[in-house]
Amino acid sequence: MKAEKLLAELNRLRGDLEKDPKDLEWFTLHHVFCFVSYRMAELQKYLDESVKPGDEPESR
């Protein structure tokens, strides 16, 4: 599984919400998206070690 795919899904979820820094859901998704986007190499390493062939969910 590619890290970019998960980052794109996080961004989609974030985009589904109105930008409202006072809303905990938006705030959480926004900051997780920002953090993960700066840590792509570590996320990819984690995915390579954790997601086994056949465990990846279907694309939408």
C-alpha distance matrix in Angstrom:
0.0 3.8 6.6 8.7 7.5 8.5 11.4 12.5 12.8 14.7 16.9 17.6 18.7 20.8 22.3 23.3 25.7 28.9 28.8 30.9 30.7 32.9 30.5 28.5 25.5 25.3 26.1 23.3 20.6 22.0 22.2 18.8 17.4 19.8 19.0 15.3 15.7 18.0 15.7 12.5 12.8 13.3 10.4 8.1 10.3 10.3 6.6 7.2 10.3 9.8 7.1 8.7 8.6 10.0 9.2 6.7 9.4 11.1 11.2 14.7
3.8 0.0 3.8 5.4 5.6 7.3 9.1 10.3 11.6 13.3 14.8 16.0 17.6 19.2 20.5 22.1 24.4 27.3 26.8 29.1 28.8 31.4 29.3 27.5 24.6 23.9 24.6 22.1 19.2 20.1 20.3 17.2 15.2 17.2 16.8 13.0 12.8 15.0 13.2 9.7 10.4 11.8 9.1 6.6 9.8 10.6 7.6 8.5 12.0 12.1 10.2 12.2 12.2 13.7 12.8 10.0 12.0 13.2 12.2 15.2
6.6 3.8 0.0 3.8 5.4 5.3 6.3 8.6 10.1 10.8 12.4 14.3 15.6 16.6 18.3 20.2 22.1 24.8 24.0 26.1 25.5 28.1 26.2 24.3 21.7 20.9 21.2 18.8 16.0 16.7 16.6 13.6 11.7 13.5 13.0 9.2 9.2 11.5 9.8 6.5 8.2 9.2 6.2 5.2 8.9 9.2 7.3 9.3 12.3 12.1 11.1 14.0 14.9 16.2 14.5 11.8 13.3 15.0 13.8 16.2
8.7 5.4 3.8 0.0 3.8 5.5 5.0 6.0 8.6 9.8 10.3 12.1 14.2 15.0 16.1 18.2 20.4 22.9 22.2 24.7 24.5 27.3 25.5 24.2 21.4 20.1 20.7 18.8 15.7 15.8 16.4 13.9 11.2 12.9 13.4 10.0 8.7 11.7 11.1 7.9 10.3 12.1 9.4 8.6 12.4 13.0 11.0 12.9 16.0 15.8 14.4 17.0 17.2 18.2 16.8 13.6 14.4 15.1 13.0 14.9
7.5 5.6 5.4 3.8 0.0 3.8 5.5 5.1 6.4 8.8 9.9 10.6 12.5 14.3 15.2 16.7 19.2 22.1 22.1 24.6 24.8 27.3 25.1 23.7 20.6 19.6 20.8 18.8 15.4 16.4 17.5 14.7 12.2 14.8 15.4 12.0 11.4 14.8 14.0 11.0 13.3 14.5 11.2 10.4 14.1 13.9 11.2 13.3 16.3 15.3 13.2 15.7 15.5 15.8 14.4 10.8 11.0 11.4 9.3 11.2
8.5 7.3 5.3 5.5 3.8 0.0 3.8 5.4 5.1 6.2 8.6 9.8 10.6 12.3 14.1 15.4 17.4 20.5 20.3 22.4 22.3 24.6 22.2 20.5 17.5 16.9 17.9 15.5 12.4 13.8 14.6 11.5 9.6 12.6 12.9 9.5 10.0 13.4 12.4 10.1 12.8 13.0 9.4 9.9 13.2 12.2 10.0 13.0 15.3 13.8 12.3 15.4 16.1 16.2 13.9 10.8 10.8 12.2 10.7 12.3
11.4 9.1 6.3 5.0 5.5 3.8 0.0 3.8 5.4 5.1 6.2 8.6 9.9 10.4 12.1 14.3 16.0 18.6 17.8 20.1 19.8 22.5 20.6 19.2 16.5 15.2 15.9 14.0 10.7 11.2 12.1 9.6 6.8 9.4 10.4 7.4 6.9 10.6 10.6 8.7 12.1 12.8 9.7 10.7 14.2 13.7 12.2 15.2 17.5 16.5 15.5 18.7 19.5 19.8 17.7 14.5 14.5 15.6 13.5 14.5
12.5 10.3 8.6 6.0 5.1 5.4 3.8 0.0 3.8 5.5 5.0 6.1 8.7 9.8 10.3 12.3 14.7 17.4 17.1 19.9 20.4 23.1 21.0 20.2 17.1 15.5 17.0 15.6 11.9 12.3 14.2 12.2 9.1 11.7 13.5 10.9 9.8 13.6 14.1 11.9 15.2 16.3 13.2 13.6 17.3 17.0 14.9 17.6 20.3 19.1 17.5 20.3 20.4 20.3 18.5 15.0 14.2 14.4 11.6 12.0
12.8 11.6 10.1 8.6 6.4 5.1 5.4 3.8 0.0 3.8 5.3 4.9 6.2 8.5 9.6 10.6 13.1 16.2 16.6 19.0 19.7 22.0 19.4 18.4 15.0 14.0 15.9 14.2 10.6 12.1 14.1 11.9 9.5 13.0 14.4 12.0 12.0 15.7 15.8 14.0 17.2 17.5 14.0 14.8 18.3 17.1 14.9 18.0 20.2 18.3 16.6 19.5 19.7 19.0 16.9 13.5 12.0 12.4 10.1 10.0
14.7 13.3 10.8 9.8 8.8 6.2 5.1 5.5 3.8 0.0 3.8 5.4 5.1 6.1 8.5 9.9 11.4 14.4 14.2 16.2 16.4 18.7 16.3 15.1 11.9 10.9 12.3 10.5 6.9 8.5 10.4 8.2 6.2 9.8 11.3 9.5 10.0 13.6 13.9 13.0 16.5 16.4 13.2 14.9 18.1 16.7 15.3 18.7 20.5 18.7 17.6 20.9 21.8 21.4 18.8 15.8 14.6 15.6 13.7 13.6
16.9 14.8 12.4 10.3 9.9 8.6 6.2 5.0 5.3 3.8 0.0 3.8 5.4 5.0 6.0 8.6 10.2 12.6 12.2 14.9 15.4 18.2 16.2 15.8 12.9 10.7 12.4 11.7 8.0 8.0 10.7 9.7 6.6 9.4 12.0 10.7 10.0 13.6 14.9 13.9 17.7 18.2 15.4 16.8 20.2 19.4 18.0 21.2 23.3 21.9 20.7 23.9 24.5 24.1 21.8 18.6 17.3 17.7 15.1 14.5
17.6 16.0 14.3 12.1 10.6 9.8 8.6 6.1 4.9 5.4 3.8 0.0 3.8 5.4 5.0 6.2 9.1 11.9 12.6 15.5 16.9 19.2 16.8 16.7 13.3 11.6 14.2 13.6 9.9 10.7 13.8 12.7 10.1 13.1 15.6 14.2 13.6 17.3 18.4 17.1 20.6 21.1 18.0 19.1 22.6 21.5 19.7 22.7 25.0 23.1 21.5 24.4 24.6 23.7 21.5 18.2 16.2 16.0 13.2 11.8
18.7 17.6 15.6 14.2 12.5 10.6 9.9 8.7 6.2 5.1 5.4 3.8 0.0 3.8 5.4 5.2 7.1 10.5 11.5 13.7 15.0 16.8 13.9 13.5 9.9 8.9 11.8 10.9 7.5 9.3 12.4 11.3 9.8 13.1 15.3 14.2 14.6 18.1 18.8 18.1 21.6 21.5 18.2 19.9 23.1 21.4 19.8 23.3 25.0 22.7 21.4 24.5 25.1 24.0 21.4 18.5 16.3 16.6 14.5 13.0
20.8 19.2 16.6 15.0 14.3 12.3 10.4 9.8 8.5 6.1 5.0 5.4 3.8 0.0 3.8 5.4 5.7 8.3 8.3 10.5 11.6 13.9 11.6 11.6 8.6 6.3 8.9 8.9 5.6 6.2 9.8 9.8 8.1 10.8 13.5 13.2 13.3 16.5 17.9 17.7 21.5 21.4 18.6 20.6 23.8 22.3 21.3 24.7 26.4 24.5 23.6 26.9 27.7 27.0 24.3 21.4 19.6 20.1 17.8 16.5
22.3 20.5 18.3 16.1 15.2 14.1 12.1 10.3 9.6 8.5 6.0 5.0 5.4 3.8 0.0 3.8 5.3 7.2 7.9 11.1 13.1 15.5 13.4 14.3 11.5 8.8 11.7 12.5 9.3 9.1 12.9 13.2 10.9 13.1 16.2 15.9 15.3 18.6 20.3 19.8 23.5 23.9 21.2 22.8 26.2 25.1 23.7 26.9 29.0 27.2 25.9 29.0 29.4 28.5 26.2 23.0 20.9 20.8 18.0 16.2
23.3 22.1 20.2 18.2 16.7 15.4 14.3 12.3 10.6 9.9 8.6 6.2 5.2 5.4 3.8 0.0 3.8 6.8 9.1 11.7 14.2 15.8 13.1 14.1 10.9 9.2 12.8 13.3 10.5 11.4 15.1 15.1 13.5 16.1 18.9 18.4 18.3 21.6 23.0 22.4 26.1 26.2 23.1 24.7 28.0 26.5 24.9 28.3 30.1 27.9 26.4 29.3 29.7 28.3 26.0 22.9 20.4 20.1 17.6 15.2
25.7 24.4 22.1 20.4 19.2 17.4 16.0 14.7 13.1 11.4 10.2 9.1 7.1 5.7 5.3 3.8 0.0 3.8 6.2 8.1 10.8 12.2 9.5 11.0 8.3 6.4 10.1 11.4 9.5 10.1 13.7 14.4 13.5 15.7 18.4 18.7 18.8 21.8 23.4 23.4 27.1 26.9 24.1 26.2 29.3 27.6 26.5 30.0 31.5 29.3 28.2 31.4 32.1 30.9 28.2 25.4 23.0 23.1 20.9 18.7
28.9 27.3 24.8 22.9 22.1 20.5 18.6 17.4 16.2 14.4 12.6 11.9 10.5 8.3 7.2 6.8 3.8 0.0 3.8 5.9 9.3 10.7 9.0 11.6 10.1 7.5 10.5 12.9 11.6 11.2 14.7 16.3 15.3 16.8 19.8 20.6 20.5 23.1 25.2 25.4 29.2 29.2 26.6 28.8 31.9 30.4 29.5 33.0 34.6 32.5 31.6 34.8 35.6 34.5 31.8 29.0 26.7 26.7 24.3 22.0
28.8 26.8 24.0 22.2 22.1 20.3 17.8 17.1 16.6 14.2 12.2 12.6 11.5 8.3 7.9 9.1 6.2 3.8 0.0 3.8 6.5 9.0 8.3 10.8 10.0 6.6 8.5 11.5 10.5 9.0 12.2 14.5 13.6 14.3 17.4 18.8 18.4 20.7 23.0 23.7 27.5 27.5 25.3 27.7 30.7 29.4 28.9 32.3 33.9 32.1 31.6 35.0 35.9 35.2 32.5 29.6 27.7 28.1 25.6 23.8
30.9 29.1 26.1 24.7 24.6 22.4 20.1 19.9 19.0 16.2 14.9 15.5 13.7 10.5 11.1 11.7 8.1 5.9 3.8 0.0 3.8 5.3 5.4 8.5 9.0 6.3 7.3 10.8 11.1 9.9 12.4 15.0 15.0 15.5 18.1 20.0 20.2 22.1 24.2 25.4 29.1 28.6 26.6 29.4 32.0 30.5 30.3 33.9 35.1 33.2 33.0 36.5 37.7 37.0 34.0 31.5 29.6 30.3 28.1 26.4
30.7 28.8 25.5 24.5 24.8 22.3 19.8 20.4 19.7 16.4 15.4 16.9 15.0 11.6 13.1 14.2 10.8 9.3 6.5 3.8 0.0 3.8 5.5 7.5 9.1 6.7 5.4 9.2 10.5 8.8 10.2 13.3 13.9 13.8 16.0 18.4 18.8 20.2 22.3 24.0 27.5 26.8 25.2 28.2 30.6 29.1 29.4 32.9 33.9 32.2 32.4 36.0 37.6 37.2 34.1 31.7 30.2 31.3 29.3 28.0
32.9 31.4 28.1 27.3 27.3 24.6 22.5 23.1 22.0 18.7 18.2 19.2 16.8 13.9 15.5 15.8 12.2 10.7 9.0 5.3 3.8 0.0 3.8 6.3 8.9 8.0 7.0 10.2 12.3 11.6 12.7 15.4 16.7 16.9 18.6 20.9 21.9 23.2 25.0 26.8 30.2 29.2 27.5 30.7 32.8 31.0 31.3 35.0 35.7 33.7 34.0 37.6 39.3 38.7 35.4 33.3 31.6 32.8 31.1 29.7
30.5 29.3 26.2 25.5 25.1 22.2 20.6 21.0 19.4 16.3 16.2 16.8 13.9 11.6 13.4 13.1 9.5 9.0 8.3 5.4 5.5 3.8 0.0 3.8 5.6 5.5 6.0 8.5 10.2 10.6 12.2 14.2 15.4 16.5 18.1 19.9 21.1 22.9 24.3 25.8 29.2 28.1 26.0 29.0 31.3 29.2 29.2 33.0 33.6 31.4 31.4 34.9 36.6 35.7 32.4 30.3 28.5 29.6 28.1 26.5
28.5 27.5 24.3 24.2 23.7 20.5 19.2 20.2 18.4 15.1 15.8 16.7 13.5 11.6 14.3 14.1 11.0 11.6 10.8 8.5 7.5 6.3 3.8 0.0 3.8 5.6 5.0 5.9 8.5 9.7 10.5 11.9 13.9 15.2 16.2 17.8 19.6 21.3 22.2 23.8 27.0 25.5 23.5 26.7 28.7 26.4 26.6 30.3 30.7 28.4 28.7 32.3 34.2 33.4 30.0 28.2 26.6 28.1 27.0 25.9
25.5 24.6 21.7 21.4 20.6 17.5 16.5 17.1 15.0 11.9 12.9 13.3 9.9 8.6 11.5 10.9 8.3 10.1 10.0 9.0 9.1 8.9 5.6 3.8 0.0 3.8 5.5 5.2 6.2 8.5 10.2 10.7 12.1 14.3 15.5 16.4 18.1 20.3 21.1 22.1 25.5 24.2 21.7 24.6 26.9 24.5 24.3 28.0 28.6 26.2 26.1 29.5 31.2 30.3 26.9 25.0 23.1 24.5 23.3 22.1
25.3 23.9 20.9 20.1 19.6 16.9 15.2 15.5 14.0 10.9 10.7 11.6 8.9 6.3 8.8 9.2 6.4 7.5 6.6 6.3 6.7 8.0 5.5 5.6 3.8 0.0 3.8 5.5 5.2 5.9 8.5 9.9 10.4 12.1 14.1 15.3 16.2 18.5 19.9 20.9 24.5 23.7 21.3 24.1 26.7 24.8 24.5 28.2 29.2 27.1 26.9 30.4 31.8 31.1 28.0 25.6 23.8 24.9 23.2 21.9
26.1 24.6 21.2 20.7 20.8 17.9 15.9 17.0 15.9 12.3 12.4 14.2 11.8 8.9 11.7 12.8 10.1 10.5 8.5 7.3 5.4 7.0 6.0 5.0 5.5 3.8 0.0 3.8 5.6 5.2 6.2 8.5 9.9 10.6 12.2 14.1 15.4 17.0 18.5 20.1 23.4 22.4 20.6 23.7 25.9 24.1 24.4 28.0 28.8 27.0 27.3 30.9 32.7 32.3 29.1 26.9 25.6 27.1 25.5 24.6
23.3 22.1 18.8 18.8 18.8 15.5 14.0 15.6 14.2 10.5 11.7 13.6 10.9 8.9 12.5 13.3 11.4 12.9 11.5 10.8 9.2 10.2 8.5 5.9 5.2 5.5 3.8 0.0 3.8 5.5 5.4 6.0 8.4 10.0 10.6 12.0 14.0 15.7 16.4 18.0 21.2 19.7 17.7 21.0 23.0 20.9 21.2 24.9 25.4 23.5 23.9 27.5 29.5 29.2 25.8 23.9 22.8 24.6 23.4 22.9
20.6 19.2 16.0 15.7 15.4 12.4 10.7 11.9 10.6 6.9 8.0 9.9 7.5 5.6 9.3 10.5 9.5 11.6 10.5 11.1 10.5 12.3 10.2 8.5 6.2 5.2 5.6 3.8 0.0 3.8 5.6 5.2 5.9 8.5 9.9 10.4 11.9 14.3 15.2 16.0 19.5 18.5 16.1 18.9 21.4 19.6 19.3 23.0 24.0 22.1 22.0 25.6 27.2 26.8 23.7 21.3 20.1 21.6 20.1 19.6
22.0 20.1 16.7 15.8 16.4 13.8 11.2 12.3 12.1 8.5 8.0 10.7 9.3 6.2 9.1 11.4 10.1 11.2 9.0 9.9 8.8 11.6 10.6 9.7 8.5 5.9 5.2 5.5 3.8 0.0 3.8 5.6 5.2 6.2 8.7 10.0 10.6 12.7 14.5 15.6 19.2 18.7 16.8 19.6 22.2 20.9 20.9 24.3 25.6 24.1 24.2 27.8 29.3 29.2 26.3 23.7 22.7 24.0 22.1 21.5
22.2 20.3 16.6 16.4 17.5 14.6 12.1 14.2 14.1 10.4 10.7 13.8 12.4 9.8 12.9 15.1 13.7 14.7 12.2 12.4 10.2 12.7 12.2 10.5 10.2 8.5 6.2 5.4 5.6 3.8 0.0 3.8 5.3 5.0 6.0 8.4 9.7 10.9 12.4 14.3 17.6 16.7 15.3 18.5 20.6 19.3 20.0 23.4 24.3 23.1 23.7 27.4 29.3 29.6 26.5 24.3 23.8 25.6 24.0 23.9
18.8 17.2 13.6 13.9 14.7 11.5 9.6 12.2 11.9 8.2 9.7 12.7 11.3 9.8 13.2 15.1 14.4 16.3 14.5 15.0 13.3 15.4 14.2 11.9 10.7 9.9 8.5 6.0 5.2 5.6 3.8 0.0 3.8 5.5 5.1 5.9 8.3 10.0 10.5 12.0 15.2 13.9 12.1 15.4 17.4 15.8 16.4 19.8 20.7 19.3 19.9 23.6 25.6 26.0 22.8 20.7 20.5 22.5 21.2 21.6
17.4 15.2 11.7 11.2 12.2 9.6 6.8 9.1 9.5 6.2 6.6 10.1 9.8 8.1 10.9 13.5 13.5 15.3 13.6 15.0 13.9 16.7 15.4 13.9 12.1 10.4 9.9 8.4 5.9 5.2 5.3 3.8 0.0 3.8 5.6 5.3 6.0 8.7 9.9 10.5 14.2 13.9 11.8 14.5 17.2 16.2 16.1 19.4 20.9 19.8 19.8 23.5 25.0 25.3 22.5 19.9 19.6 21.1 19.3 19.5
19.8 17.2 13.5 12.9 14.8 12.6 9.4 11.7 13.0 9.8 9.4 13.1 13.1 10.8 13.1 16.1 15.7 16.8 14.3 15.5 13.8 16.9 16.5 15.2 14.3 12.1 10.6 10.0 8.5 6.2 5.0 5.5 3.8 0.0 3.8 5.6 5.2 6.6 8.9 10.4 13.9 13.9 12.8 15.5 18.0 17.5 18.0 21.0 22.5 21.9 22.3 25.9 27.5 28.3 25.6 23.0 23.0 24.5 22.6 22.9
19.0 16.8 13.0 13.4 15.4 12.9 10.4 13.5 14.4 11.3 12.0 15.6 15.3 13.5 16.2 18.9 18.4 19.8 17.4 18.1 16.0 18.6 18.1 16.2 15.5 14.1 12.2 10.6 9.9 8.7 6.0 5.1 5.6 3.8 0.0 3.8 5.5 5.4 6.5 9.0 11.9 11.2 10.5 13.7 15.6 14.9 16.1 19.0 20.1 19.7 20.6 24.3 26.3 27.4 24.5 22.4 22.9 24.9 23.4 24.3
15.3 13.0 9.2 10.0 12.0 9.5 7.4 10.9 12.0 9.5 10.7 14.2 14.2 13.2 15.9 18.4 18.7 20.6 18.8 20.0 18.4 20.9 19.9 17.8 16.4 15.3 14.1 12.0 10.4 10.0 8.4 5.9 5.3 5.6 3.8 0.0 3.8 5.3 4.9 6.1 9.3 8.7 7.2 10.3 12.5 11.9 12.6 15.6 16.9 16.5 17.2 20.8 22.7 23.7 21.1 18.9 19.6 21.6 20.2 21.4
15.7 12.8 9.2 8.7 11.4 10.0 6.9 9.8 12.0 10.0 10.0 13.6 14.6 13.3 15.3 18.3 18.8 20.5 18.4 20.2 18.8 21.9 21.1 19.6 18.1 16.2 15.4 14.0 11.9 10.6 9.7 8.3 6.0 5.2 5.5 3.8 0.0 3.8 5.5 5.6 9.2 10.1 9.0 11.0 13.7 14.0 14.3 16.8 18.8 18.8 19.0 22.4 23.8 25.0 22.7 20.1 20.7 22.2 20.3 21.4
18.0 15.0 11.5 11.7 14.8 13.4 10.6 13.6 15.7 13.6 13.6 17.3 18.1 16.5 18.6 21.6 21.8 23.1 20.7 22.1 20.2 23.2 22.9 21.3 20.3 18.5 17.0 15.7 14.3 12.7 10.9 10.0 8.7 6.6 5.4 5.3 3.8 0.0 3.8 5.9 8.5 9.2 9.6 11.8 13.7 14.4 15.6 17.7 19.3 19.8 20.7 24.0 25.7 27.3 25.0 22.7 23.8 25.5 23.8 25.1
15.7 13.2 9.8 11.1 14.0 12.4 10.6 14.1 15.8 13.9 14.9 18.4 18.8 17.9 20.3 23.0 23.4 25.2 23.0 24.2 22.3 25.0 24.3 22.2 21.1 19.9 18.5 16.4 15.2 14.5 12.4 10.5 9.9 8.9 6.5 4.9 5.5 3.8 0.0 3.8 5.6 5.5 6.3 8.7 10.2 10.8 12.4 14.4 15.7 16.4 17.6 20.9 22.9 24.7 22.4 20.5 21.9 24.1 22.9 24.6
12.5 9.7 6.5 7.9 11.0 10.1 8.7 11.9 14.0 13.0 13.9 17.1 18.1 17.7 19.8 22.4 23.4 25.4 23.7 25.4 24.0 26.8 25.8 23.8 22.1 20.9 20.1 18.0 16.0 15.6 14.3 12.0 10.5 10.4 9.0 6.1 5.6 5.9 3.8 0.0 3.8 5.5 5.0 6.0 8.6 9.8 10.4 12.1 14.2 15.0 15.5 18.6 20.1 22.0 20.1 17.9 19.5 21.3 20.0 22.0
12.8 10.4 8.2 10.3 13.3 12.8 12.1 15.2 17.2 16.5 17.7 20.6 21.6 21.5 23.5 26.1 27.1 29.2 27.5 29.1 27.5 30.2 29.2 27.0 25.5 24.5 23.4 21.2 19.5 19.2 17.6 15.2 14.2 13.9 11.9 9.3 9.2 8.5 5.6 3.8 0.0 3.8 5.4 5.1 6.2 8.6 9.9 10.5 12.5 14.1 15.1 17.9 19.5 21.9 20.3 18.6 20.9 22.9 22.0 24.4
13.3 11.8 9.2 12.1 14.5 13.0 12.8 16.3 17.5 16.4 18.2 21.1 21.5 21.4 23.9 26.2 26.9 29.2 27.5 28.6 26.8 29.2 28.1 25.5 24.2 23.7 22.4 19.7 18.5 18.7 16.7 13.9 13.9 13.9 11.2 8.7 10.1 9.2 5.5 5.5 3.8 0.0 3.8 5.4 5.1 6.2 8.6 9.8 10.7 12.1 13.8 16.8 19.2 21.5 19.4 18.2 20.4 23.0 22.5 25.0
10.4 9.1 6.2 9.4 11.2 9.4 9.7 13.2 14.0 13.2 15.4 18.0 18.2 18.6 21.2 23.1 24.1 26.6 25.3 26.6 25.2 27.5 26.0 23.5 21.7 21.3 20.6 17.7 16.1 16.8 15.3 12.1 11.8 12.8 10.5 7.2 9.0 9.6 6.3 5.0 5.4 3.8 0.0 3.8 5.4 5.0 6.1 8.5 9.9 10.2 11.3 14.7 16.8 18.7 16.4 14.8 16.8 19.4 18.9 21.3
8.1 6.6 5.2 8.6 10.4 9.9 10.7 13.6 14.8 14.9 16.8 19.1 19.9 20.6 22.8 24.7 26.2 28.8 27.7 29.4 28.2 30.7 29.0 26.7 24.6 24.1 23.7 21.0 18.9 19.6 18.5 15.4 14.5 15.5 13.7 10.3 11.0 11.8 8.7 6.0 5.1 5.4 3.8 0.0 3.8 5.4 5.0 6.0 8.6 9.8 10.2 12.9 14.6 16.8 15.2 13.6 16.1 18.4 18.0 20.8
10.3 9.8 8.9 12.4 14.1 13.2 14.2 17.3 18.3 18.1 20.2 22.6 23.1 23.8 26.2 28.0 29.3 31.9 30.7 32.0 30.6 32.8 31.3 28.7 26.9 26.7 25.9 23.0 21.4 22.2 20.6 17.4 17.2 18.0 15.6 12.5 13.7 13.7 10.2 8.6 6.2 5.1 5.4 3.8 0.0 3.8 5.5 5.1 6.3 8.6 10.2 12.6 14.8 17.5 15.9 15.2 18.2 20.8 20.9 23.9
10.3 10.6 9.2 13.0 13.9 12.2 13.7 17.0 17.1 16.7 19.4 21.5 21.4 22.3 25.1 26.5 27.6 30.4 29.4 30.5 29.1 31.0 29.2 26.4 24.5 24.8 24.1 20.9 19.6 20.9 19.3 15.8 16.2 17.5 14.9 11.9 14.0 14.4 10.8 9.8 8.6 6.2 5.0 5.4 3.8 0.0 3.8 5.5 5.2 5.9 8.2 11.2 14.1 16.3 14.0 13.7 16.4 19.4 19.9 22.8
6.6 7.6 7.3 11.0 11.2 10.0 12.2 14.9 14.9 15.3 18.0 19.7 19.8 21.3 23.7 24.9 26.5 29.5 28.9 30.3 29.4 31.3 29.2 26.6 24.3 24.5 24.4 21.2 19.3 20.9 20.0 16.4 16.1 18.0 16.1 12.6 14.3 15.6 12.4 10.4 9.9 8.6 6.1 5.0 5.5 3.8 0.0 3.8 5.4 5.0 5.3 8.5 10.9 12.9 10.8 10.0 12.9 15.8 16.4 19.4
7.2 8.5 9.3 12.9 13.3 13.0 15.2 17.6 18.0 18.7 21.2 22.7 23.3 24.7 26.9 28.3 30.0 33.0 32.3 33.9 32.9 35.0 33.0 30.3 28.0 28.2 28.0 24.9 23.0 24.3 23.4 19.8 19.4 21.0 19.0 15.6 16.8 17.7 14.4 12.1 10.5 9.8 8.5 6.0 5.1 5.5 3.8 0.0 3.8 5.8 6.1 7.7 9.7 12.7 11.6 11.3 14.7 17.4 18.1 21.5
10.3 12.0 12.3 16.0 16.3 15.3 17.5 20.3 20.2 20.5 23.3 25.0 25.0 26.4 29.0 30.1 31.5 34.6 33.9 35.1 33.9 35.7 33.6 30.7 28.6 29.2 28.8 25.4 24.0 25.6 24.3 20.7 20.9 22.5 20.1 16.9 18.8 19.3 15.7 14.2 12.5 10.7 9.9 8.6 6.3 5.2 5.4 3.8 0.0 3.8 6.2 7.7 10.7 13.6 12.0 12.8 16.2 19.3 20.5 23.8
9.8 12.1 12.1 15.8 15.3 13.8 16.5 19.1 18.3 18.7 21.9 23.1 22.7 24.5 27.2 27.9 29.3 32.5 32.1 33.2 32.2 33.7 31.4 28.4 26.2 27.1 27.0 23.5 22.1 24.1 23.1 19.3 19.8 21.9 19.7 16.5 18.8 19.8 16.4 15.0 14.1 12.1 10.2 9.8 8.6 5.9 5.0 5.8 3.8 0.0 3.8 6.3 9.8 11.8 9.4 10.5 13.5 16.9 18.5 21.6
7.1 10.2 11.1 14.4 13.2 12.3 15.5 17.5 16.6 17.6 20.7 21.5 21.4 23.6 25.9 26.4 28.2 31.6 31.6 33.0 32.4 34.0 31.4 28.7 26.1 26.9 27.3 23.9 22.0 24.2 23.7 19.9 19.8 22.3 20.6 17.2 19.0 20.7 17.6 15.5 15.1 13.8 11.3 10.2 10.2 8.2 5.3 6.1 6.2 3.8 0.0 3.8 6.7 8.3 6.0 6.8 10.2 13.4 15.2 18.4
8.7 12.2 14.0 17.0 15.7 15.4 18.7 20.3 19.5 20.9 23.9 24.4 24.5 26.9 29.0 29.3 31.4 34.8 35.0 36.5 36.0 37.6 34.9 32.3 29.5 30.4 30.9 27.5 25.6 27.8 27.4 23.6 23.5 25.9 24.3 20.8 22.4 24.0 20.9 18.6 17.9 16.8 14.7 12.9 12.6 11.2 8.5 7.7 7.7 6.3 3.8 0.0 3.8 6.2 5.5 7.5 11.1 14.0 16.2 19.7
8.6 12.2 14.9 17.2 15.5 16.1 19.5 20.4 19.7 21.8 24.5 24.6 25.1 27.7 29.4 29.7 32.1 35.6 35.9 37.7 37.6 39.3 36.6 34.2 31.2 31.8 32.7 29.5 27.2 29.3 29.3 25.6 25.0 27.5 26.3 22.7 23.8 25.7 22.9 20.1 19.5 19.2 16.8 14.6 14.8 14.1 10.9 9.7 10.7 9.8 6.7 3.8 0.0 3.8 5.6 7.0 10.5 12.4 14.7 18.4
10.0 13.7 16.2 18.2 15.8 16.2 19.8 20.3 19.0 21.4 24.1 23.7 24.0 27.0 28.5 28.3 30.9 34.5 35.2 37.0 37.2 38.7 35.7 33.4 30.3 31.1 32.3 29.2 26.8 29.2 29.6 26.0 25.3 28.3 27.4 23.7 25.0 27.3 24.7 22.0 21.9 21.5 18.7 16.8 17.5 16.3 12.9 12.7 13.6 11.8 8.3 6.2 3.8 0.0 3.8 5.6 8.1 9.8 12.8 16.2
9.2 12.8 14.5 16.8 14.4 13.9 17.7 18.5 16.9 18.8 21.8 21.5 21.4 24.3 26.2 26.0 28.2 31.8 32.5 34.0 34.1 35.4 32.4 30.0 26.9 28.0 29.1 25.8 23.7 26.3 26.5 22.8 22.5 25.6 24.5 21.1 22.7 25.0 22.4 20.1 20.3 19.4 16.4 15.2 15.9 14.0 10.8 11.6 12.0 9.4 6.0 5.5 5.6 3.8 0.0 3.8 6.4 9.3 12.3 15.5
6.7 10.0 11.8 13.6 10.8 10.8 14.5 15.0 13.5 15.8 18.6 18.2 18.5 21.4 23.0 22.9 25.4 29.0 29.6 31.5 31.7 33.3 30.3 28.2 25.0 25.6 26.9 23.9 21.3 23.7 24.3 20.7 19.9 23.0 22.4 18.9 20.1 22.7 20.5 17.9 18.6 18.2 14.8 13.6 15.2 13.7 10.0 11.3 12.8 10.5 6.8 7.5 7.0 5.6 3.8 0.0 3.8 6.6 8.9 12.2
9.4 12.0 13.3 14.4 11.0 10.8 14.5 14.2 12.0 14.6 17.3 16.2 16.3 19.6 20.9 20.4 23.0 26.7 27.7 29.6 30.2 31.6 28.5 26.6 23.1 23.8 25.6 22.8 20.1 22.7 23.8 20.5 19.6 23.0 22.9 19.6 20.7 23.8 21.9 19.5 20.9 20.4 16.8 16.1 18.2 16.4 12.9 14.7 16.2 13.5 10.2 11.1 10.5 8.1 6.4 3.8 0.0 3.8 6.5 9.2
11.1 13.2 15.0 15.1 11.4 12.2 15.6 14.4 12.4 15.6 17.7 16.0 16.6 20.1 20.8 20.1 23.1 26.7 28.1 30.3 31.3 32.8 29.6 28.1 24.5 24.9 27.1 24.6 21.6 24.0 25.6 22.5 21.1 24.5 24.9 21.6 22.2 25.5 24.1 21.3 22.9 23.0 19.4 18.4 20.8 19.4 15.8 17.4 19.3 16.9 13.4 14.0 12.4 9.8 9.3 6.6 3.8 0.0 3.8 6.5
11.2 12.2 13.8 13.0 9.3 10.7 13.5 11.6 10.1 13.7 15.1 13.2 14.5 17.8 18.0 17.6 20.9 24.3 25.6 28.1 29.3 31.1 28.1 27.0 23.3 23.2 25.5 23.4 20.1 22.1 24.0 21.2 19.3 22.6 23.4 20.2 20.3 23.8 22.9 20.0 22.0 22.5 18.9 18.0 20.9 19.9 16.4 18.1 20.5 18.5 15.2 16.2 14.7 12.8 12.3 8.9 6.5 3.8 0.0 3.8
14.7 15.2 16.2 14.9 11.2 12.3 14.5 12.0 10.0 13.6 14.5 11.8 13.0 16.5 16.2 15.2 18.7 22.0 23.8 26.4 28.0 29.7 26.5 25.9 22.1 21.9 24.6 22.9 19.6 21.5 23.9 21.6 19.5 22.9 24.3 21.4 21.4 25.1 24.6 22.0 24.4 25.0 21.3 20.8 23.9 22.8 19.4 21.5 23.8 21.6 18.4 19.7 18.4 16.2 15.5 12.2 9.2 6.5 3.8 0.0
